[in-house]
Amino acid sequence: MNKKTYFIDWGSVDYQEAWDRQEQIFTEIVGIKQANRTNNTSTATPNYLIFTEHPHVYTLGKSGHQEYLLLDEEGLKEKEAKFYKINRGGDITYHGPGQIVGYPILDLDNFFTDIHLYLRTLEEAIILTLAEYGIQAGRYEGFTGVWLDADNERARKICAMGVRASRWVTMHGFAFNVNADLNYFGNIIPCGIDDKDVTSMERELGHKLDIDEVKGKLKNHIATLFQMEL
């Protein structure tokens, strides 16, 4: 099992470009696995942990509902936002400046072959990162992602998740609201949940965060939980 993982921060990248880059890496890893199986070889598969940020964009998972987007084409133009239907799980979500968007492209054969454990481990990394800033977060039974006050009527989501996996290779990932403009969530029914709020670290703490500092803490928690060699 190869736990060596390349960490890359793409900075701010258009969503379509990032999706294309992901697909290329994903296809290369799946290709290595197929060749190993066909040729009875054991070439190591690489793993990647990618952080990025996107200009305003709404993305809809393959099982999602387009009616949860509350803007028409004219409205999207006014908000300077784009819209894409994509091949991850989950419903509609928003990406934009002030978010840490994480794309782990991992061969889970190098770690553990359990998608539920994979999602719970990513959630745990977010929870541990928030704890370093005095924010108590957790999980909401029946939903993916990371929540605050999940056990009462004040439940609010701070990190959304949606992944795709094939042959145990993952892509897509999570969107963690650090300094995100939460007004953009008002243009959708996030993940199809119309009775729960969305929040950010900035909103919870009352000030903007150093996003590079948050990235560093989050990267370290992910590496530790997955036992990665970054």
Phi, psi and omega per residue, in radians:
M1 nan 2.216 -3.115
N2 -1.736 1.875 -3.119
K3 -1.704 0.113 3.047
K4 -1.160 2.281 -3.040
T5 -2.328 2.241 3.106
Y6 -1.465 2.131 3.056
F7 -1.689 2.237 3.140
I8 -2.344 2.337 2.988
D9 -1.886 1.933 -3.107
W10 -1.371 -0.155 -3.036
G11 1.218 -2.636 -3.139
S12 -1.504 2.106 -3.074
V13 -2.355 2.397 3.044
D14 -0.966 2.478 -3.039
Y15 -1.007 -0.796 -3.107
Q16 -1.057 -0.734 3.132
E17 -1.109 -0.745 3.137
A18 -1.130 -0.696 3.122
W19 -1.096 -0.761 3.121
D20 -1.085 -0.733 3.135
R21 -1.120 -0.750 3.101
Q22 -1.023 -0.841 -3.112
E23 -1.018 -0.687 -3.125
Q24 -1.114 -0.825 3.139
I25 -1.123 -0.802 3.135
F26 -0.983 -0.834 -3.124
T27 -1.097 -0.682 3.127
E28 -1.098 -0.760 -3.115
I29 -1.172 -0.789 3.107
V30 -1.060 -0.668 3.112
G31 -1.074 -0.710 3.097
I32 -1.087 -0.749 -3.127
K33 -1.124 -0.722 3.124
Q34 -1.120 -0.736 3.131
A35 -1.133 -0.686 3.097
N36 -1.047 -0.732 -3.107
R37 -1.209 -0.742 -3.097
T38 -1.202 -0.735 -3.016
N39 -1.727 0.037 -3.100
N40 0.961 0.792 3.110
T41 -1.932 3.099 -3.084
S42 -2.405 0.790 3.084
T43 -1.119 2.276 -3.107
A44 -1.175 2.431 3.077
T45 -1.633 2.376 3.118
P46 -1.378 2.799 3.046
N47 -2.197 2.575 -3.122
Y48 -2.314 2.428 2.945
L49 -2.085 1.957 -3.036
I50 -1.999 2.255 2.986
F51 -1.900 2.531 3.099
T52 -2.735 -3.122 3.076
E53 -2.517 2.515 -3.110
H54 -2.064 2.593 2.866
P55 -1.059 2.847 -3.037
H56 -0.875 2.168 -3.110
V57 -2.714 2.520 3.009
Y58 -1.947 2.353 3.138
T59 -2.195 2.482 -3.073
L60 -2.092 2.124 3.111
G61 -1.193 2.889 -2.999
K62 -1.149 -0.382 3.097
S63 -1.816 0.247 -3.033
G64 -1.433 3.107 -3.081
H65 -2.119 2.004 -3.081
Q66 -1.124 -0.424 3.131
E67 -1.164 -0.204 3.079
Y68 -1.364 -0.152 2.953
L69 -1.526 2.073 -3.011
L70 -1.687 0.273 3.132
L71 -2.089 2.494 2.962
D72 -1.611 -3.052 -3.090
E73 -1.023 -0.700 -3.141
E74 -1.130 -0.711 3.114
G75 -1.127 -0.674 3.085
L76 -1.081 -0.724 3.121
K77 -1.092 -0.747 -3.136
E78 -1.071 -0.642 -3.134
K79 -1.507 -0.008 -3.086
E80 0.942 0.774 -3.110
A81 -2.108 2.679 3.068
K82 -1.934 2.920 -3.133
F83 -2.413 2.304 3.125
Y84 -2.359 2.426 2.891
K85 -1.582 2.238 -3.030
I86 -2.287 3.078 -2.954
N87 -1.804 0.477 3.028
R88 -1.641 3.021 2.972
G89 -1.389 3.022 3.101
G90 1.614 3.066 -3.071
D91 -1.810 -2.514 -3.037
I92 -1.479 2.505 3.049
T93 -2.569 3.020 -3.096
Y94 -2.079 2.460 2.954
H95 -2.178 2.533 3.109
G96 -2.977 3.119 3.115
P97 -0.964 2.503 -3.139
G98 1.562 0.006 3.032
Q99 -1.792 2.605 2.852
I100 -1.706 1.954 3.062
V101 -1.721 2.174 -3.100
G102 -1.974 2.269 3.102
Y103 -2.111 1.539 3.012
P104 -1.357 2.074 3.056
I105 -1.914 1.603 -2.982
L106 -2.070 2.554 2.902
D107 -1.563 1.813 -3.069
L108 -1.138 -0.256 2.982
D109 -1.075 -0.346 3.088
N110 -1.477 -0.188 -3.057
F111 -2.216 -1.342 3.075
F112 -2.804 2.483 -3.069
T113 -1.723 1.334 -3.110
D114 -2.684 1.840 -3.082
I115 -1.142 -0.668 3.130
H116 -1.112 -0.754 3.092
L117 -1.122 -0.651 3.094
Y118 -1.016 -0.867 3.138
L119 -1.115 -0.765 -3.136
R120 -1.107 -0.586 -3.137
T121 -1.228 -0.724 3.051
L122 -1.080 -0.750 3.097
E123 -1.024 -0.753 -3.110
E124 -1.078 -0.659 3.115
A125 -1.091 -0.699 3.094
I126 -1.156 -0.784 -3.133
I127 -1.034 -0.774 3.140
L128 -1.157 -0.639 3.109
T129 -1.136 -0.804 3.128
L130 -1.079 -0.649 -3.136
A131 -1.063 -0.542 3.122
E132 -1.156 -0.345 3.111
Y133 -1.840 0.234 3.092
G134 1.357 0.292 3.119
I135 -1.782 2.068 -3.135
Q136 -1.534 2.036 -3.096
A137 -2.206 2.918 3.136
G138 -2.881 -2.727 -3.094
R139 -1.968 2.718 3.112
Y140 -2.005 2.010 -3.051
E141 -0.973 2.254 3.127
G142 1.647 -0.144 -3.131
F143 -2.234 2.601 3.000
T144 -1.502 3.045 3.096
G145 1.653 -3.072 -3.095
V146 -2.082 2.364 -3.003
W147 -2.238 2.729 2.965
L148 -1.958 2.495 -3.131
D149 0.886 0.785 -3.076
A150 -1.160 -0.289 -3.074
D151 -1.639 0.149 3.139
N152 -2.568 -3.073 -3.029
E153 -1.239 -0.136 3.108
R154 -1.593 0.193 -3.089
A155 -0.916 2.300 3.135
R156 -2.561 2.502 -3.019
K157 -1.685 2.347 3.138
I158 -2.005 -0.257 3.124
C159 -2.578 2.153 3.100
A160 -1.735 2.658 3.138
M161 -2.375 2.537 3.037
G162 -2.809 2.143 -3.038
V163 -2.233 2.819 2.972
R164 -2.225 2.526 3.068
A165 -2.489 2.440 3.048
S166 -2.495 2.293 -3.065
R167 0.914 0.591 3.136
W168 1.185 0.308 3.010
V169 -1.773 2.287 -3.044
T170 -1.776 2.729 2.922
M171 -2.675 3.131 -2.914
H172 1.022 -2.817 -3.071
G173 2.902 -2.008 -3.008
F174 -2.373 2.760 3.059
A175 -2.240 1.966 -2.997
F176 -1.891 2.040 -3.076
N177 -1.407 1.860 3.095
V178 -1.724 -1.220 3.098
N179 -2.062 0.486 -3.025
A180 -1.155 2.599 3.039
D181 -1.360 1.800 -3.034
L182 -1.239 -0.254 3.115
N183 -1.039 -0.506 -3.111
Y184 -1.177 -0.395 3.095
F185 -1.260 -0.296 3.110
G186 -1.237 -0.171 -3.135
N187 -1.663 0.074 3.131
I188 -2.463 2.938 2.883
I189 -1.776 1.647 -2.948
P190 -1.011 2.145 3.129
C191 0.964 0.394 3.112
G192 1.332 0.201 -3.109
I193 -1.812 1.875 -3.014
D194 -1.712 -0.022 -3.089
D195 -2.067 0.303 3.133
K196 -2.248 2.596 -3.078
D197 -1.545 2.892 3.040
V198 -2.073 2.522 -3.112
T199 -2.418 3.125 3.124
S200 -2.492 2.897 3.048
M201 -1.074 -0.709 3.139
E202 -1.036 -0.793 -3.135
R203 -1.120 -0.735 -3.086
E204 -1.205 -0.649 -3.054
L205 -1.685 -0.274 3.100
G206 1.451 0.227 3.094
H207 -2.751 2.770 3.094
K208 -1.205 2.600 3.123
L209 -1.817 2.710 2.962
D210 -1.336 1.791 -3.000
I211 -1.136 -0.538 3.103
D212 -1.162 -0.630 3.086
E213 -1.122 -0.770 3.120
V214 -1.092 -0.747 3.108
K215 -0.992 -0.769 -3.110
G216 -1.068 -0.768 3.132
K217 -1.151 -0.753 -3.121
L218 -1.129 -0.780 3.123
K219 -0.990 -0.765 -3.109
N220 -1.158 -0.679 3.130
H221 -1.173 -0.717 3.106
I222 -1.082 -0.806 -3.108
A223 -1.070 -0.727 -3.120
T224 -1.170 -0.816 -3.075
L225 -1.151 -0.625 3.132
F226 -1.579 -0.048 -3.072
Q227 0.972 0.746 3.123
M228 -1.356 2.629 2.921
E229 -1.799 1.646 -3.037
L230 -1.268 nan nan
